[in-house]
Amino acid sequence: MQDGRVVPRVKNLAPAAVQVTTEQLLREAQERQDAGFCAPKQRVEDFEELREYRNRKRKEYEEHIGLSRSDLKEWQAYASWEASQGEFERSRSVYERALEVDPHCVSLWLSYTEMELNGRNVQHARNLFDRAVTLLPRVEQLWYKYVYLEELLENVAGARQVFERWMKWEPEDKAWQAYTKMEERYGEHDRASRIFERWIAVRPEPRIWVKWAKFEEGRSKIDAAREVFKTALEFFGDDIEQIEKAQAVFIAFAKMETRQKEYESAREIYKFALDRVPRDKSSSLYFSYTNFEKQHGTRSTLECTVLAQRRVQYEDDLAHDGQNYDAWLDYVRHEDATMSLKEAGADDAEMGGAIGRVRDVYERAVSHVPPSDAKRHWRRYIYLWLYYALFEEICAKDYERARQVYRTALTVVPHKNFTFAKLWLAFAYFEVRQMDLLAARKVLGGAIGMCPKEKLFKGYIKLEEQLREFDRERSLYEKYIQYDPANSSAWIEYAQLEASLGDHSRTRAIYELALGQPHLSKPENLWKAYIDSEIEQGERVRARTLYERLTGLSGDVKVWSSFAKFESASIPLPANQSSKEGNGEEDKEGMETVKGDMNAARQVFHRGLKYMKEKGLQTERYALLKAGERFEQEHGTTNDLAKVAAMMPIVSRVDVVRDEATQVSDMLFLDDVQKKNPASHEFLQMARMWNESQPNEHVSHENTTPGLREPSENAS
């Protein structure tokens, strides 16, 4: 309770289920209005009442105007009411009084003229329009209304006179276009043409020229249309900024010639325009030309047009990123393709221009040197120089310029940080093609002296090999192994060179010298090449000696397996050599071969197993046993195979480590168990006999109980 009043308590503060808007309330008030409560309609019975009504309304309007003199809506309402009462003189008086308040109000002038036209006072309306356009010459609506009035009254001369007054103010293009359309409607085409000429003098823009030419074409004055286009092109001249604007004129001119089936003229116009408009600004021109060639050109002309359009796209892309070497490479390939299309029917001048354009692109491309000394930034850039030199050599046939390109490229590359062997080799082979071997050797010699590299050595050696300069090749190999004595492939290639020349003593000396190096990359390849070389020469004893040396250095399973395979294999002897061991025989082709010794191979396997056993290498021992098993399956008898099987491990304990998900296997060999515990050996033999008598069943690796089975090959 406040001040003795009871404040009602709101029980529910939630929004109502049905929301009522203000618009709905107003609409319902309008719809549900009772006719009995409407304001009564006033009826005037005689002139006295009419006079009283008019005086009362005038008094009200005058009071409103007196209170808000600057409110022109009140003036317009007052004048409109007087006009509705047929009091045109009073209405004019009100409008004139309003114009004294604001003579620049366009809506007031329009309302004033509309009142006169509704009252069919045409001359008054003319006078009003004349006053309005004199006072407001930049208001286009007043001029349009004025012209429309004169044309509606079929006073063409008056409308033309109004237009002439209007054109003196140099209005917008719509006004000029309206003037020409009016002359066209009444068949005054010559007058319209003169209007276009005046229009061009006021606003010489490309679209106005095009409109004028289309107008002349529309009235079948093709020569006049051509003259308009030619005048337009002369007006724009050769200025770059003006030529860019004239693209629309060129395109419209060519399209007009196409419509007249003058295809050659249209093509010449397009070519003329493309030669003058900058490439980066002529995308629309190329698009139009491409469409023209698709419809009316040949395949060659269409391809040339498409390539020219792509040239513009490349220029746009490279203008934003000059270091995009892939785009430069595509650009030069594109220019090469353009030149190849012109080779068929081009004269010397055209071919010279095409070659000049390609050179220009190459020069611009190679001028964008990578900003950093990181080699990854130079990998794509160097191909620009290589392709440039090849272009000069193959396409331009300018060999001296190609040589200069190679020399410039070599001066650009920072050889103290890195070099590119392909660049040196390309330069050298270029000199070879020019029959200048001395220059080629100087290039490669300078490369090796400045920045020695494996690819440079190999490339130089290959060149001398092709030239059959074996002494030079030997010298290069010596420098090669001095540069990188740990490179096994260099030693192998050097030795193979001597072997191919038949100097086997030098071959062995090279191999022995290589094996004496303290740090070799992939020494196994060197040993294999040395042994294979001796085998090829039929030197079985020397090869066996090398295997003995290798097994002493490395007891790897592959070495023992290869040694055993060597002992069991039959080796063909050279034609000038006979077997020193007395076990040679002739094959079907009459070539003497040294027959393999299976017992010697088995002795190698036994020696290898003994070595593995002494070193405690169970996994390697098992792998060698498997290799021996495969050997006996191929060359041995059943008893030999049984001997190997008896040496196989029979027990494998598998530990499953759940966290690391790995398996660890322990293998037990019978001879090891017999040496340590004879009783266990007898038990395991009985277990083996029982296991062999049982059917072969799969034993899961997940069983934690040790199984009496042979482990798989990958048990380790």
C-alpha positions in Angstrom: 0.0 0.0 0.0 1.3 3.4 -1.0 -0.3 6.7 0.1 -3.5 4.9 1.0 -3.7 3.3 -2.5 -3.6 -0.4 -3.1 -0.9 -1.3 -5.7 -2.0 -4.3 -7.8 0.4 -7.1 -7.7 1.5 -8.7 -11.0 1.3 -12.4 -10.6 2.6 -13.5 -14.0 5.5 -11.6 -15.6 5.8 -13.9 -18.6 4.9 -12.5 -22.1 1.4 -13.1 -23.4 0.9 -16.0 -25.7 -0.5 -13.8 -28.4 1.4 -10.6 -29.1 -0.6 -7.6 -30.4 1.3 -5.1 -32.6 0.5 -1.4 -33.2 -0.3 -2.1 -36.8 -2.9 -4.7 -35.8 -4.5 -2.3 -33.4 -4.8 0.5 -36.0 -6.2 -2.0 -38.6 -8.8 -3.3 -36.2 -9.8 0.3 -35.2 -10.4 1.0 -38.9 -12.3 -2.2 -39.6 -14.6 -2.0 -36.5 -15.4 1.7 -36.9 -19.1 2.2 -36.4 -20.9 4.2 -39.1 -23.0 5.9 -36.5 -20.0 7.7 -35.0 -18.5 9.0 -38.2 -18.1 12.7 -38.9 -21.2 14.0 -40.7 -20.8 14.9 -44.4 -21.4 18.6 -45.1 -23.6 19.4 -48.0 -23.8 22.8 -49.6 -27.3 23.8 -50.6 -26.8 27.2 -52.2 -24.1 29.7 -53.3 -24.2 31.5 -50.0 -23.1 28.4 -48.1 -20.5 27.7 -50.8 -19.1 31.2 -50.4 -18.9 30.8 -46.6 -17.2 27.4 -47.0 -14.6 28.8 -49.4 -14.0 31.8 -47.2 -13.5 29.6 -44.1 -11.1 27.3 -46.0 -9.1 30.2 -47.3 -8.9 31.7 -43.8 -7.6 28.4 -42.5 -4.9 28.1 -45.3 -3.9 31.7 -44.8 -3.5 31.1 -41.0 -1.4 28.0 -41.7 0.8 29.8 -44.2 1.2 32.7 -41.8 2.4 30.3 -39.1 4.8 28.3 -41.4 5.6 30.4 -44.3 8.6 28.3 -45.4 6.6 25.1 -45.5 6.0 24.7 -49.3 3.7 21.8 -48.8 1.1 24.1 -47.2 1.4 26.4 -50.2 1.0 23.5 -52.7 -2.0 22.2 -50.7 -3.6 25.7 -50.8 -3.0 26.2 -54.5 -4.3 22.7 -55.3 -7.5 23.4 -53.3 -8.0 26.6 -55.2 -7.5 24.8 -58.5 -10.0 22.1 -57.4 -12.6 24.9 -56.9 -12.0 26.2 -60.4 -10.3 29.3 -59.1 -7.2 29.2 -61.4 -6.4 32.9 -60.9 -6.3 32.5 -57.2 -4.3 29.3 -57.6 -1.8 31.1 -59.8 -1.6 33.8 -57.2 -0.8 31.3 -54.5 1.9 29.6 -56.6 3.5 33.0 -57.4 3.5 33.9 -53.7 5.1 30.5 -53.0 7.8 31.1 -55.7 8.7 34.3 -54.0 9.5 32.2 -50.9 11.6 29.6 -52.7 12.0 30.1 -56.5 14.5 27.1 -56.7 12.0 24.4 -55.5 11.6 22.0 -58.5 8.6 20.2 -57.1 6.8 23.6 -56.8 7.5 24.4 -60.5 6.3 20.9 -61.5 3.1 21.2 -59.4 2.5 24.7 -60.9 2.8 23.5 -64.5 0.8 20.4 -63.8 -2.0 22.6 -62.5 -2.0 24.6 -65.7 -2.0 21.5 -67.9 -4.9 20.0 -66.0 -6.8 23.2 -66.6 -5.8 23.0 -70.3 -4.0 26.3 -70.0 -1.2 25.3 -72.5 0.2 28.7 -73.1 0.5 29.3 -69.3 2.3 26.0 -69.0 4.7 27.0 -71.8 5.5 30.2 -70.1 6.1 28.4 -66.8 8.4 25.9 -68.4 10.3 28.7 -70.1 10.7 30.6 -66.8 11.7 27.3 -65.0 14.4 26.2 -67.4 15.7 29.8 -67.5 16.0 29.9 -63.7 17.1 26.2 -63.3 18.9 25.1 -66.5 20.6 22.2 -64.8 17.4 20.4 -63.8 16.9 17.8 -66.5 13.4 17.0 -65.3 12.1 20.4 -66.3 13.6 20.2 -69.7 12.2 16.7 -70.3 8.7 17.9 -69.3 9.1 20.9 -71.5 10.1 18.9 -74.5 7.4 16.3 -73.9 4.8 19.1 -73.8 5.9 20.5 -77.2 6.1 17.0 -78.8 2.7 16.1 -77.3 1.3 19.2 -79.0 3.0 18.1 -82.2 5.1 21.2 -82.2 8.3 19.5 -83.5 9.9 22.8 -84.3 9.2 24.1 -80.7 10.6 20.8 -79.2 13.7 21.2 -81.4 14.0 24.8 -80.2 13.8 23.6 -76.6 16.5 21.0 -77.2 18.7 23.5 -78.8 18.5 25.8 -75.8 19.1 22.7 -73.6 22.2 21.6 -75.6 23.9 24.9 -75.1 24.3 23.9 -71.4 26.1 20.6 -72.5 23.9 18.3 -70.5 24.5 14.6 -69.8 24.5 11.9 -72.5 20.8 11.0 -71.9 19.8 14.5 -73.1 21.8 14.2 -76.3 20.5 10.7 -76.9 16.9 11.9 -76.3 17.5 14.7 -78.9 18.8 12.2 -81.5 15.9 9.8 -80.8 13.4 12.5 -81.4 14.9 13.3 -84.8 14.9 9.6 -85.7 11.2 9.4 -84.8 10.4 12.1 -87.4 12.8 10.8 -90.0 15.3 13.6 -89.7 18.4 11.4 -89.9 20.7 14.0 -91.2 19.8 16.3 -88.3 20.5 13.4 -85.9 23.9 12.8 -87.5 24.8 16.5 -87.0 23.6 16.2 -83.4 26.0 13.2 -82.9 28.8 15.4 -84.4 28.0 18.1 -81.9 27.7 15.5 -79.1 31.2 14.2 -79.9 32.6 17.7 -79.9 31.3 18.1 -76.3 32.1 14.7 -75.0 34.6 12.7 -77.2 34.3 9.4 -75.4 34.7 6.0 -77.1 31.1 4.9 -76.4 29.8 8.1 -78.1 31.8 7.3 -81.2 30.4 3.8 -81.2 26.8 5.0 -80.8 27.3 7.4 -83.8 28.7 4.6 -85.9 25.9 2.2 -85.0 23.4 5.0 -85.9 25.0 5.4 -89.3 25.0 1.6 -89.8 21.4 1.4 -88.8 20.4 3.7 -91.6 22.5 1.7 -94.1 25.2 4.3 -94.3 28.2 1.8 -94.1 30.7 4.2 -95.6 29.6 6.9 -93.2 30.0 4.5 -90.3 33.5 3.5 -91.5 34.3 7.2 -91.7 33.1 7.7 -88.1 35.4 4.9 -86.9 38.4 6.2 -88.8 37.8 9.7 -87.5 37.7 8.3 -84.0 40.9 6.4 -84.4 42.6 9.5 -85.7 41.3 11.4 -82.8 42.7 9.0 -80.2 46.1 8.8 -82.0 49.0 6.8 -80.7 49.0 8.1 -77.1 49.1 5.1 -74.7 46.4 6.4 -72.4 44.1 7.3 -75.3 44.8 4.0 -77.1 43.7 2.1 -74.0 40.3 4.0 -74.1 39.9 3.2 -77.8 39.6 -0.6 -77.4 35.8 -0.3 -77.5 36.1 1.6 -80.8 38.4 -1.1 -82.3 36.1 -3.9 -81.2 33.0 -2.2 -82.5 34.7 -1.4 -85.8 35.7 -5.0 -86.3 32.3 -6.3 -85.3 30.7 -4.0 -87.9 33.0 -5.3 -90.6 32.1 -8.9 -89.4 28.4 -8.1 -89.8 29.1 -6.9 -93.3 31.0 -10.1 -94.0 34.3 -8.3 -94.5 36.3 -10.8 -92.5 39.7 -9.8 -93.7 39.1 -6.2 -92.9 37.9 -7.2 -89.4 41.1 -9.3 -88.9 43.3 -6.4 -89.9 41.5 -4.1 -87.5 42.1 -6.6 -84.7 45.8 -7.0 -85.5 46.2 -3.2 -85.9 44.7 -2.7 -82.5 46.7 -5.5 -80.8 49.9 -4.0 -82.1 49.2 -0.7 -80.5 47.3 -1.5 -77.3 49.6 -2.5 -74.4 49.5 -6.3 -73.7 48.5 -5.9 -70.1 45.6 -3.7 -71.0 44.1 -5.6 -73.9 42.3 -8.5 -72.3 38.9 -7.6 -73.7 40.4 -7.0 -77.1 42.0 -10.5 -77.1 38.8 -12.0 -75.9 36.8 -10.5 -78.8 39.5 -11.4 -81.3 39.5 -15.0 -80.1 35.8 -15.3 -80.5 36.1 -13.9 -84.1 38.7 -16.4 -85.0 36.7 -19.3 -83.6 33.8 -18.3 -85.9 35.6 -17.2 -89.0 39.3 -18.1 -88.8 41.4 -21.1 -89.6 43.1 -23.4 -87.1 46.5 -21.6 -87.4 45.0 -18.1 -86.9 43.0 -19.4 -84.0 46.0 -20.9 -82.3 48.0 -17.7 -82.8 45.2 -15.7 -81.2 44.9 -18.0 -78.2 48.6 -17.8 -77.7 48.5 -14.0 -77.9 45.8 -14.0 -75.3 47.8 -16.1 -73.0 50.7 -13.7 -73.4 48.5 -11.1 -71.7 47.7 -13.4 -68.8 51.4 -14.1 -68.3 52.2 -10.5 -68.2 49.5 -9.8 -65.6 50.8 -12.7 -63.4 54.5 -11.7 -63.6 53.7 -8.0 -63.0 52.7 -9.1 -59.4 55.5 -11.6 -58.8 58.7 -11.4 -60.9 60.3 -14.2 -58.9 57.8 -16.8 -60.1 60.2 -18.8 -62.3 57.7 -21.4 -63.2 55.5 -18.7 -64.8 58.6 -17.4 -66.6 59.3 -20.9 -67.9 55.7 -21.3 -69.1 55.9 -17.9 -70.7 59.1 -18.7 -72.7 57.6 -22.0 -73.8 54.5 -20.1 -75.0 56.7 -17.7 -77.0 58.5 -20.7 -78.5 55.2 -22.2 -79.5 54.1 -18.9 -81.1 57.3 -18.7 -83.1 57.0 -22.3 -84.3 53.5 -21.5 -85.6 54.9 -18.6 -87.7 57.8 -20.6 -89.2 55.7 -22.1 -92.0 54.7 -19.0 -93.9 56.8 -16.3 -92.3 59.4 -14.2 -94.0 62.8 -13.2 -92.5 61.5 -10.0 -91.0 58.6 -11.8 -89.2 60.9 -14.6 -87.9 63.4 -12.0 -86.7 60.6 -10.2 -84.8 59.5 -13.5 -83.2 63.0 -14.4 -82.2 63.4 -10.9 -80.7 60.3 -11.4 -78.6 61.5 -14.7 -77.2 64.9 -13.1 -76.4 63.2 -10.3 -74.7 61.2 -12.6 -72.5 64.4 -14.6 -71.6 66.3 -11.4 -70.8 63.5 -10.2 -68.5 63.3 -13.6 -66.8 67.0 -14.0 -66.0 67.2 -10.4 -64.8 65.1 -11.5 -61.7 68.0 -13.0 -59.7 67.0 -14.9 -56.5 67.5 -12.6 -53.6 69.1 -15.2 -51.3 72.1 -17.6 -51.5 70.0 -20.6 -50.6 70.3 -23.2 -53.4 66.6 -24.2 -53.2 65.8 -20.7 -54.5 68.1 -21.1 -57.5 67.0 -24.5 -58.7 64.2 -23.2 -61.0 66.1 -20.1 -61.9 69.0 -21.9 -63.5 66.7 -23.6 -66.0 66.0 -20.2 -67.5 69.6 -19.9 -68.4 69.8 -23.4 -69.8 66.7 -23.0 -71.9 67.9 -19.6 -73.1 71.2 -21.1 -74.3 69.5 -24.0 -76.0 67.1 -21.6 -77.7 70.0 -19.5 -79.1 71.8 -22.7 -80.3 68.9 -24.6 -81.8 66.2 -22.1 -82.8 68.2 -18.9 -83.4 71.3 -20.6 -84.7 73.4 -17.9 -83.0 76.2 -19.9 -81.5 78.3 -17.1 -80.3 75.3 -15.6 -78.4 74.6 -19.1 -76.9 78.2 -19.2 -75.7 77.9 -15.8 -74.1 74.7 -16.9 -72.4 76.5 -19.8 -70.8 79.4 -17.6 -69.7 77.0 -15.0 -68.2 75.1 -17.7 -66.3 78.4 -19.0 -64.8 79.2 -15.6 -63.6 75.8 -15.2 -61.9 75.9 -18.4 -59.9 77.7 -18.0 -56.5 80.1 -20.9 -56.8 81.6 -20.3 -53.4 78.3 -21.4 -51.8 77.1 -23.9 -54.3 77.2 -24.8 -58.0 75.2 -26.6 -60.7 76.9 -29.4 -62.5 74.2 -29.5 -65.2 75.2 -25.9 -66.2 78.9 -26.8 -66.5 78.2 -30.0 -68.4 75.7 -28.3 -70.7 78.4 -25.7 -71.6 81.0 -28.3 -72.2 78.7 -30.4 -74.4 77.8 -27.3 -76.3 81.5 -26.8 -77.1 81.8 -30.4 -78.1 79.0 -29.9 -80.6 80.9 -26.9 -81.9 83.9 -29.2 -82.5 86.0 -27.4 -79.9 87.2 -30.1 -77.5 89.9 -27.9 -76.0 87.3 -25.4 -74.9 85.1 -28.2 -73.5 88.0 -29.6 -71.4 88.8 -26.1 -70.2 85.2 -25.6 -69.0 85.1 -28.9 -67.1 88.6 -28.5 -65.8 87.8 -25.1 -64.5 84.6 -26.4 -62.9 86.5 -29.2 -61.1 89.2 -26.8 -60.0 86.7 -24.2 -58.7 84.0 -26.3 -57.2 84.7 -30.1 -57.4 81.5 -32.2 -57.3 80.7 -35.8 -57.9 78.4 -35.1 -60.9 81.1 -33.0 -62.5 83.7 -35.8 -62.2 81.2 -38.4 -63.6 80.2 -36.1 -66.5 83.8 -35.3 -67.4 84.8 -39.0 -67.2 81.8 -39.9 -69.4 82.8 -37.4 -72.0 86.4 -38.7 -72.2 85.0 -42.2 -72.3 82.9 -41.3 -75.3 85.9 -39.8 -76.9 88.0 -42.9 -76.1 90.6 -40.8 -74.3 91.5 -43.5 -71.7 94.6 -41.8 -70.4 92.6 -38.7 -69.6 90.0 -40.8 -68.1 92.5 -42.5 -65.8 93.8 -39.0 -64.7 90.2 -37.9 -63.9 89.6 -41.1 -61.9 92.8 -40.4 -59.9 91.6 -36.8 -59.1 88.1 -38.2 -58.4 89.4 -40.7 -55.7 91.7 -38.0 -54.3 88.7 -35.7 -53.9 86.5 -38.4 -52.3 88.6 -41.5 -51.2 85.6 -42.9 -49.2 83.4 -43.2 -52.3 83.2 -46.9 -53.1 81.4 -46.4 -56.4 84.4 -44.2 -57.7 86.8 -47.0 -56.9 84.6 -49.6 -58.5 84.1 -47.6 -61.7 87.9 -47.0 -61.9 88.6 -50.7 -61.5 86.0 -51.6 -64.1 87.6 -49.2 -66.5 90.9 -51.0 -66.2 89.2 -54.4 -66.4 87.5 -53.3 -69.7 90.9 -52.3 -71.0 92.3 -55.8 -70.1 94.8 -54.6 -67.4 93.8 -56.9 -64.6 96.9 -56.3 -62.5 95.9 -52.6 -62.3 92.4 -53.6 -61.6 93.5 -55.7 -58.6 95.8 -52.9 -57.4 92.9 -50.5 -57.5 90.7 -52.8 -55.5 93.4 -53.5 -53.0 94.1 -49.8 -52.6 90.4 -49.1 -52.1 90.1 -51.8 -49.4 92.9 -50.2 -47.6 91.0 -46.9 -47.1 90.0 -46.4 -43.5 86.5 -45.0 -44.1 84.5 -46.4 -47.0 80.9 -45.9 -47.9 79.2 -49.2 -48.5 82.3 -51.4 -48.4 80.2 -54.5 -49.2 79.6 -53.2 -52.7 83.4 -52.9 -53.2 84.0 -56.5 -51.9 81.3 -57.8 -54.2 82.7 -56.0 -57.2 86.2 -57.3 -56.5 85.0 -60.9 -56.1 82.8 -60.7 -59.2 85.8 -59.3 -61.2 87.9 -62.3 -60.2 85.1 -64.7 -61.0 84.7 -63.1 -64.5 88.4 -63.7 -65.1 88.1 -67.3 -64.0 90.3 -66.7 -61.0 88.6 -69.1 -58.7 91.5 -69.4 -56.3 91.8 -65.6 -56.0 88.0 -65.3 -55.5 88.2 -68.0 -52.7 91.0 -66.1 -51.1 88.9 -62.9 -51.1 86.0 -64.8 -49.5 88.3 -66.1 -46.8 89.5 -62.5 -46.1 85.9 -61.3 -46.1 84.7 -63.9 -43.7 87.6 -63.1 -41.4 86.5 -59.4 -41.4 82.8 -59.9 -41.3 81.0 -63.1 -40.3 77.7 -62.0 -41.7 75.2 -64.6 -42.8 75.0 -63.2 -46.3 78.8 -63.5 -46.6 78.8 -67.2 -45.7 75.8 -67.9 -47.9 77.5 -66.2 -50.8 80.7 -68.1 -50.2 78.9 -71.4 -50.2 77.0 -70.5 -53.3 80.3 -69.6 -55.0 81.8 -73.0 -54.1 78.8 -74.8 -55.5 78.5 -72.8 -58.8 80.0 -73.6 -62.1 82.2 -70.8 -63.4 82.9 -70.3 -67.1 86.5 -69.7 -68.0 87.8 -67.2 -70.5 88.8 -68.6 -73.9 92.5 -68.1 -73.3 92.6 -69.7 -69.8 92.3 -73.3 -68.6 91.4 -74.7 -65.3 94.3 -74.6 -62.8 92.4 -77.1 -60.5 92.0 -79.7 -63.1 88.2 -79.9 -62.8 87.2 -78.1 -65.9 84.8 -79.4 -68.5 83.2 -78.2 -71.7 79.6 -77.1 -71.8 77.2 -77.4 -74.8 78.7 -74.3 -76.5 82.2 -75.6 -76.2 83.2 -73.2 -73.4 85.3 -74.6 -70.6 83.8 -74.2 -67.2 84.9 -75.0 -63.6 82.5 -77.3 -62.0 81.3 -76.5 -58.5 82.3 -78.4 -55.4 79.4 -79.4 -53.2 81.5 -80.7 -50.4 83.4 -77.5 -50.3 80.2 -75.6 -50.1 79.0 -77.8 -47.2 82.4 -77.2 -45.5 81.7 -73.4 -45.8 78.3 -73.9 -44.2 79.8 -75.9 -41.3 82.5 -73.3 -40.8 79.9 -70.6 -40.7 77.8 -72.5 -38.2 80.8 -73.0 -36.0 81.6 -69.3 -36.2 78.0 -68.4 -35.2 78.1 -71.0 -32.4 81.3 -69.6 -31.0 80.0 -66.0 -31.1 76.7 -67.1 -29.6 74.6 -65.6 -32.5 71.5 -67.8 -32.3 69.4 -65.9 -34.8 72.2 -65.7 -37.4 72.9 -69.4 -36.8 69.4 -70.3 -37.5 69.3 -68.1 -40.6 72.4 -69.9 -41.9 70.8 -73.3 -41.2 67.8 -72.3 -43.3 70.2 -71.3 -46.1 71.9 -74.6 -45.8 68.5 -76.4 -45.8 67.6 -74.7 -49.1 71.0 -75.6 -50.5 70.5 -79.3 -49.6 67.0 -79.2 -51.0 68.5 -78.1 -54.4 71.7 -80.1 -54.5 71.8 -82.7 -51.7 70.3 -86.1 -50.9 67.7 -87.1 -48.3 70.4 -87.9 -45.8 72.1 -84.6 -46.3 68.8 -82.8 -45.7 68.1 -84.9 -42.6 71.5 -83.9 -41.2 70.6 -80.3 -41.6 67.2 -80.9 -40.0 68.8 -82.5 -37.0 70.7 -79.4 -36.4 67.6 -77.2 -36.3 66.5 -75.8 -33.0 63.5 -77.6 -31.5 62.3 -75.5 -28.6 61.3 -71.8 -28.8 60.1 -69.9 -25.8 58.0 -66.9 -26.7 57.5 -64.1 -24.2 54.7 -61.7 -25.1 55.4 -58.2 -23.8 52.0 -56.5 -23.7 53.1 -52.9 -23.3 55.6 -52.9 -26.2 53.8 -55.5 -28.3 57.1 -57.4 -29.1 58.2 -61.0 -29.0 61.5 -62.4 -27.7 62.4 -65.9 -28.8 65.0 -68.2 -27.3 66.3 -71.1 -29.4 67.7 -74.3 -28.1 70.1 -76.4 -30.3 70.7 -80.1 -29.5 74.4 -79.9 -29.7 74.5 -77.1 -27.2 72.2 -78.9 -24.8 74.2 -82.1 -25.2 77.3 -80.3 -24.2 75.8 -78.7 -21.1 73.3 -81.4 -20.0 73.3 -84.9 -21.6 70.1 -86.0 -19.8 68.1 -83.0 -21.3 69.6 -83.9 -24.7 68.1 -87.4 -24.5 64.7 -86.1 -23.4 64.6 -83.5 -26.2 65.5 -86.2 -28.8 62.5 -88.3 -27.6 60.3 -85.2 -27.7 61.4 -84.6 -31.3 60.5 -88.2 -32.3 57.1 -87.8 -30.7 56.5 -84.4 -32.3 57.4 -85.8 -35.8 54.9 -88.7 -35.3 52.1 -86.2 -34.6 50.0 -84.5 -37.3 51.2 -81.0 -38.2 49.0 -78.6 -36.3 49.2 -74.9 -35.9 50.5 -73.8 -32.6 49.3 -70.3 -31.5 52.0 -67.8 -30.5 49.8 -66.6 -27.7 50.2 -69.9 -25.8 52.5 -69.3 -22.9 53.5 -73.0 -22.6 56.7 -73.9 -24.5 55.8 -75.8 -27.6 57.8 -78.7 -29.1 58.1 -77.2 -32.6 60.5 -75.4 -34.9 60.4 -71.7 -34.7 59.4 -69.7 -37.8 62.0 -67.8 -39.8 61.0 -64.5 -38.3 61.0 -65.8 -34.7 63.7 -63.4 -33.9 
